[in-house]
Amino acid sequence: MAEQGSVYDLRRLEQQLQTLFSRFTYKDLQADSKPFCSSFCKLVEYYASRWKVPLPQLRILEKALCCFTQASVFFTVNCDHVLRTLSSLALSIFELLLFFDQKDFYQDPLKKSPLHSRNVAQPLLSIRMFTCFKWSDFSKATEVEKCISSEPPIFLELRVRYLLSCQRLPEAQALAKCCALHPSVGQHLFFYQVYLTGLYKTSHHEVLLEELADFRGKDAVHFLCSLESEENDELLLDFSRAFLSLQLCRGDMHFLCDLVSVWGRLHSRLKHQKKFFLMSVNS
């Protein structure tokens, strides 16, 4: 029944996309592609959200990609709305591909997609380079380097998030560490967040303090604020205390007030007793 439902949805999607295309003339698409792209995204999102398993979603996105590339010849080159739509499709497809091994496909899942089109080539080339590299095997440093260098940071972030969602914590932390230390990828704070919080949760406190010592006030504040929606307050409080302690030992006053503000706010949220708060200040 699920297979039949998937096929039915694909046919319905294709019909409705064709209807959508017929509402816009060549001049309409040349003049302003925003209305078309907006309607296209809503339609694809509706059909993809009807399924909670990856394979039907992947088929829907592949069908959407094929239909979109057919219309791409009418768009102006490097149109922002078109590129954003393609980027959204690329990210969604890549995220779904993480749930599969290469053996699950008899052929390239995007083989039928006309990636040679002038408007769609660049945003989707990285998907063609997709590999199911086992991140727990770090015996081949050149292979790790090749994979990290060949994918944009957002794809690597999706890999890490996927590993975390599957509770494959050692692999997620190992990949995050490689990305954090990589010269071209390491500037993305997300990888440091996963790597450093992983050290904290596995009680590697000495290594963690060595890594935190490289942070300056502005970076420390940014790190803590960006983690607020991801981690619990107890962890954030320990990090803020460590940052403050390191900065005071260096005699660095830059952004010190901001750090103290974050630290005090966390104490307040946790409703720590006044006595405990004063003991923490004195330490």
Secondary structure, DSSP 8 states (H G I E B T S, - for coil): -HHHHHHHHHHHHHHHHHHHHHTS-HHHHHH--HHHHHHHHHHHHHHHHT--SHHHHHHHHHHHHHHHHHHGGGS-TT-HHHHHHHHHHHHHHHHHHTTS-GGG-SS-TTTTS-TTSTTTHHHHHHHHT-----TT--S-HHHHHHHHHHS-HHHHHHHHHHHHHTT-HHHHHHHHHHHHHSTTTTT-HHHHHHHHHHHHHTT-HHHHHHHHTT--HHHHHHHHHHHTTTS-HHHHHHHHHHHHHHHHHHT--TTHHHHHHHHHHHHHHHT--HHHHHHHHH-
